[in-house]
Amino acid sequence: MKAIRVYELGDPEVLRLDELPDPQPLPGQVLVRVHAVGVNPVETYIRSGKYGILPSLPYTPGTDAAGVVEAIGGGVTRVAVGDRVYTAGSLTGAYASLTLCAENRVHLLPPRVSFEQGAAVNIPYATAFRALFQRAKAIPGETVLIHGASGGVGVAATQIAHAAGLRVIGTAGTDRGQKMVAEQGAHHVLNHRESDYAEKILKFTAGQGVDLILEMLANVNLGKDLTLLARGGRVVVIGSRGSVEINPRDVMSRDAAVLGMVLFNTPEKELAVIHAGLVAGLENGTLRPVLGQRFSLSDAARAHRAVMEPGAFGKIVLTP
């Protein structure tokens, strides 16, 4: 099989396309013929060595893919050979033409969802679902501010929040991104590059502030986020690229909470809840992954550069 391998940590150029033996499923495992791979920012952090937990070298990056079940190991009952599936984790890495997964990391892909869309599900949509419901305990009628709503997690969060009955304020940095955020169901869309976007948020909420904020770049926005919260408001920190200074009184005066999350910390029971909800949303059409740039597997280095560029628009995918 073809697979991207990393033999040393560093810049995107360390991503090398190699030929490897086809993996074989053991009991409880599923082998998937990959049709599309999702590219996530976390994979660039791991590749560069700037992540808390690093794999042993060499390794194949990635957890998110979609394709067709090629073979199953003994005892597997949730899927059968020939099923269309998306992956939520991989034993051998997803940047490959074949990927080996534990049975509980493979989920049926509804017929209405393409393989490229399926590859865009796991990390973005599971992160958004967990942030909204398992960390922030969002309820219908609350107002949520989604920073960077035109990116992978932002699109997912916008669709999920809208379907769940929340009032959604989404931000993006370009006209194209703002248009796309509105199309995903945001009730109000702002340009976070404009100096008065915070004042517009307070005006939209009649001066009360927002109940929830999903923050993709906490090192830039967290200090201002705290001034935009309603009483009892919650910020969920999904992404950050450095340190930040905040005024604790902004939290104290609002009885507010700052919550962190990393999807890989999610307990198995809660993961099962997440993917049950995501599959249902894919089936009924309320969740519709939006695709951005497409690259071939051999262009993984270009994809790693693109996923870290500002002005994200939909999901970046690789095709083997």
LINFEN-V997667 format. One record per backbone hydrogen bond with DSSP energy under -0.5 kcal/mol. CO is the residue of the C=O (numbers start at 0). NH is the residue of the N-H. E is the energy in kcal/mol with one decimal. If there is no record, write none. Layout:
# LINFEN-V997667
{{CO NH E} {CO NH E}}
This chain:
# LINFEN-V997667
{{0 19 -3.2} {1 96 -2.5} {2 17 -3.3} {4 6 -0.5} {4 15 -2.4} {5 57 -0.8} {5 58 -1.4} {10 13 -2.3} {11 14 -2.1} {13 6 -0.6} {13 15 -0.7} {15 4 -3.4} {15 17 -0.6} {17 2 -2.3} {17 19 -0.5} {25 28 -2.0} {27 102 -2.4} {28 72 -2.8} {29 31 -0.5} {29 100 -2.9} {30 69 -3.0} {30 70 -1.5} {31 33 -0.8} {31 98 -2.2} {32 67 -2.0} {35 65 -2.1} {36 317 -2.5} {39 42 -1.4} {39 43 -0.6} {40 43 -1.4} {40 44 -1.5} {41 45 -2.2} {42 46 -2.0} {43 47 -1.9} {44 48 -0.6} {44 49 -2.4} {45 48 -1.2} {46 9 -2.2} {58 5 -2.5} {60 93 -0.5} {60 94 -2.4} {61 93 -0.9} {62 64 -0.6} {62 88 -1.8} {63 37 -2.3} {64 86 -2.8} {65 34 -3.0} {65 35 -1.6} {66 84 -2.5} {67 32 -3.3} {68 81 -2.3} {70 30 -2.9} {72 75 -1.5} {73 27 -1.8} {79 82 -2.2} {82 68 -2.5} {83 108 -2.4} {84 66 -2.2} {85 106 -2.7} {93 95 -2.6} {94 3 -2.7} {96 33 -2.0} {98 31 -2.8} {99 90 -3.4} {99 91 -1.0} {100 29 -3.1} {101 104 -2.2} {102 105 -1.4} {104 87 -3.0} {106 85 -2.7} {107 109 -0.6} {109 112 -1.9} {113 117 -2.5} {114 118 -2.1} {115 119 -0.5} {116 119 -1.2} {117 120 -1.4} {117 121 -0.5} {120 124 -2.4} {120 125 -0.8} {121 125 -2.6} {122 126 -1.9} {123 127 -2.2} {124 128 -2.6} {125 129 -2.5} {126 130 -2.6} {127 131 -2.4} {128 132 -2.6} {128 133 -0.7} {129 133 -1.1} {129 134 -2.0} {130 135 -2.1} {131 137 -3.0} {138 141 -1.9} {141 166 -2.8} {142 210 -1.3} {142 211 -2.1} {143 145 -0.6} {143 168 -2.9} {144 146 -0.7} {144 213 -2.7} {145 148 -0.6} {145 170 -2.1} {147 150 -1.6} {149 313 -2.5} {150 154 -2.9} {151 155 -1.8} {152 156 -2.9} {153 157 -2.4} {154 158 -2.3} {155 159 -2.6} {156 160 -2.9} {157 161 -2.3} {158 162 -2.3} {159 163 -1.5} {160 165 -2.4} {161 164 -1.4} {164 140 -2.5} {165 167 -0.5} {166 143 -2.9} {167 169 -0.5} {167 186 -1.7} {167 187 -1.5} {168 145 -3.1} {169 189 -2.4} {170 148 -2.5} {170 149 -0.5} {171 191 -0.9} {173 177 -2.5} {174 178 -2.3} {175 179 -2.1} {176 180 -2.3} {177 181 -2.1} {178 182 -1.9} {179 183 -1.1} {180 185 -1.6} {181 184 -1.4} {187 169 -2.5} {189 171 -2.0} {189 191 -0.7} {190 193 -1.7} {193 196 -1.4} {195 199 -1.8} {196 200 -1.7} {197 201 -2.0} {198 202 -2.0} {199 203 -2.4} {200 204 -1.5} {201 206 -3.9} {202 205 -1.6} {204 207 -2.0} {209 229 -2.9} {210 233 -2.4} {211 144 -2.7} {212 214 -0.7} {212 235 -2.9} {213 146 -2.0} {213 215 -0.6} {214 237 -2.9} {214 238 -1.7} {216 219 -1.6} {216 220 -2.1} {217 221 -2.1} {220 224 -2.8} {221 225 -1.9} {222 226 -0.5} {223 226 -1.1} {223 227 -0.5} {224 227 -1.9} {225 228 -0.6} {227 209 -2.7} {229 232 -2.1} {232 256 -1.8} {233 212 -1.9} {234 236 -0.6} {234 258 -3.6} {235 214 -2.6} {235 237 -0.8} {236 260 -1.2} {238 217 -2.7} {245 247 -0.7} {246 249 -2.1} {246 250 -0.6} {247 250 -0.9} {247 251 -2.5} {248 252 -2.8} {250 253 -0.7} {250 255 -2.4} {251 254 -1.3} {253 231 -4.0} {256 234 -2.6} {256 258 -0.6} {258 236 -3.3} {261 264 -2.4} {262 265 -2.0} {266 270 -2.2} {267 271 -2.2} {268 272 -1.6} {269 273 -2.3} {270 274 -2.5} {271 275 -1.8} {272 276 -2.0} {273 277 -2.3} {274 278 -2.5} {275 279 -1.7} {276 280 -2.1} {277 281 -2.4} {278 282 -2.4} {279 283 -2.2} {280 284 -0.8} {280 285 -0.9} {280 286 -1.8} {285 287 -0.5} {289 314 -2.6} {292 316 -2.1} {294 318 -1.8} {295 298 -1.8} {296 299 -1.3} {298 302 -1.9} {299 303 -2.2} {300 304 -1.5} {301 305 -2.5} {302 306 -2.3} {304 307 -0.9} {305 308 -1.4} {314 291 -3.4} {315 38 -2.3} {316 294 -2.4} {317 36 -2.5} {318 296 -1.7}}
